[in-house]
Amino acid sequence: MIVGSDGNSNYSVTDSTRNITVTGLPFTLEAKHVAYIMNLTQDLLLYAPIDGFPGITVSGGVITYDSSKAALATGDELHMQLYPPNLGTDEDGYPMVHVLNPEYAHNTSPEHLVEEEDQIVDTVNRYVIPFTDYKNLSVHAKLYAATADDSVTMTIWGTNNADADDTADTNWVDLSTDIIGAASLEAVNETEEEMYFIDTSFALLKLMIRIEYGLSSSGITENNSADVYIVKA
């Protein structure tokens, strides 16, 4: 029996030797991973990391214990406890795994994705958001159009097609109704400032923020702006 591994490992003994071969471990076995070895058949403790007790060597998955202890015999039943890397126990003795990228640390700092002003009529700007390995998103949008001659419209798109880019709407799907709750966020002669959240698992390759400017009359100087901040998690 092997305790402390993934449950898929096995051992075998070589008759009249002190060699124990361990297979099926998800890591490279070293002497530091062995807590103790007990020969249940012979009722003999073969190894324990305590002062004055003979040590072991480990090479290629083979554990060799000290010659001061009796040799093994075919059919001997052993009990070994192994400590895999990055696995320990808490104060109550339960397994404890060290996660290198916990969910609370898997988020980005706020990114000022869109920062524009005084864009001319019919201008369309697209901003791609890589989304692989992320599930959630918050979007803070502020659109400003100074007069009725200006409009600023934001929509949000998504894709799983690697060929989709910021040059066109081709290969993108409009997700505005799903994320914004409406066909778009639009400012005309006003400031519109809103926040939107993807707060359920949302697996896709990438998102796109699309900003479009319109309505400006001939001879009217555009007076508008768009700012969008995002955080991914």
N, C-alpha and C positions, 0 to 999 in steps of 0.2 A: 504493500500500500504506500502511495506517495501522497502526502498532504501538502497543500500550499501551491500546487501547480494549477494548470487549467483543467485538470481532470481527464486529459487525453494522453497523458504520458504513461510509459511503462518502464519496467526494469527487468534485467535478467542477470543471473549470476553465473560465473564460470567455476565449475567444480574444482575444489582443492586450491583455489586462489583467493585473493582478497580483492578481487575486481568486481565492481558492480556497474553494468552498462545501463544508462538511462536514455530513453528515446522519446520523441514526441513533444519535447518541451518547446515553447514559443520563444525561447531565448537561449543564449549560449551559456551553458552551465559552468560556473566557477566555484572554487572551494568556499568562497564567502557566501554562497547561496545555500549551503547545506547547514541545517540547524542541528540535526542529529541523525544517527542511523542505529536502529535496534534490530537485532536478529531475534525474532520472536520464537523461532524453532529451537534455537540454542539458549534462549533466555539470556542473551548477552548484549550489552551495550557496546557497539563497535566504534562509535564516534560521538563526541559532544564537544563543543568549543569552550571547554573549561580549563583552568590552569592545571597543569600536571597530567592532562589527558593526551594521548597520542593524536597527532594530526592526520590529515588526509591530503592527497594530491588529486587533481582533476585534469584530465586531458581528453579532448575529443568526445566528451560525454561519458567517459569512464572514470568512476570514482575508485581510488585505491586507498585502503586504510592500512594502518600500521601493522607490521608483522608481529607485534606483541599480542595481537588478538587472534583468536582461532580462525582458521580458514573456513571458507564457505563450502557448503555441500549442495549438490543438486536437490532442488525441492525446498531449500530453506526459504521461509517466509520472512520478509523484511518489512520494517516500518521506518520510513524516512520522512522528514519534514524539510521542505525547501522553501526559501524565500525568494520569489522572482524579483527582478529589478523593479523599482518604483512601487513596490507593494510592501506594506507593513501592517501593523495592527494598532488600533486605538487603545485607550486605556481599559476598555471593556473586553479587549481581545478579538474584536471583529475586524475583518479585512478592511483595509483603507487604501484606495487607489489615488495616486497623485495625478490629477488632470492638468496637462500643460496649457490647454487653451479653454478654460472654463467659460460658460456662456456669458457670465457677467463681464468678462474681459473682451468678448468678441463684439466690439462695436467701434465705429469710427468716430473721430472728432468731427464737429460740425464743418461742413465744406460749403463754401460760398460758390455754388455751381454756376449760377447765372448772375451777371452784373452788367447791365446794359442801360443806355439812355439815349434819347433823341434819335430813335431808329426811324427811317423813312417808311412810307406806306408800302405794303406788300413784302416787307422783309420777313423772312422766316428763319429762325435760328433753332438748331437742334443740339441737345446736350445729352450724350450717352452716359449711362450709369451702369458700370459692370456690376452684376448682382450674383455671380456664382459664389456659393458657400454662405450667402446671407439669406435671411428669412423675413426680416422686418425692415421697415423704412419709415422715417418721418420727413415730410416735406413742408417747409415754411416758405410760403410765396407772398411776395408783395408786388403788386402791379399798380402802376400810376399812369393815368392819362389826364393831362391838364385841362383839356376842353372837349367839347363834343366832336371836334374834328380829329381826335386821336382815339384809338382803341388798342388795347393790349390783351391778347388772349393766350392762355396757357392750357395745354392738354398734356396728358401723360400716356405714354405708349410702352408696349413690352414686346419681347421677341425671344424665341429660342433658336433663331436662325443666325448663324455666325456671319453671314454675308450682310446683315443689316448694319447700316452705319449712319453717320450724321449728314449725309448728302441728300437723302430723300426719305419719303415715308414708306417706300417699297420695303417689303419683308417685315414691317412693323404692324402691330395690332393696337388699335386705340382702346386703352383701358381706363379712360377718364371716368366713365360712369361707375366703374367698380371702385376706383380709388378716391376720386373727387366727390362722387355722388351726383354728378351732373355732367353734361356734355363738355363743359369747359369752365374755367374761371376767367372772367372778363372784366376789364375796367374801361369805362367810357366816361370822361369828365368826372373822374373820381379816383380814389385809392381803394383797392381791394387787397386786404391782407388776411390770409387764412393759413391754417395748418391742417395737413392730411396725414393719415397714418395707415400703413400696412401693418396690422398688429396680429395677423394670423400667418401661418407658414405660407410663403409665397415663393415657390421654387421656379425660377426662370433664369435665362442666360443674362439678359440685360434689360434695363429700362431706358426710356428717353423722355426728357422734358422738351416740349416743343412750344416755342414762343412765336406768336405771329402778330404783326402790326398792320392796322388798316384804318379806313374811314377818312384819312386826311384829305382835305379839299385842296385843290390847286392853289398854290401861292401861300398856303398856311405852313408856318414853320412847326415842325414836329416838336412836341414837348411831352415826353413820356419816359418811362423807365421800368425795368423789371429786375427784381432781385429774388433769387431762390437759394435757400440753404437746405442741405440734406444731412441726415445722419442714418447710417446703415447699421444693422445689428443682426 
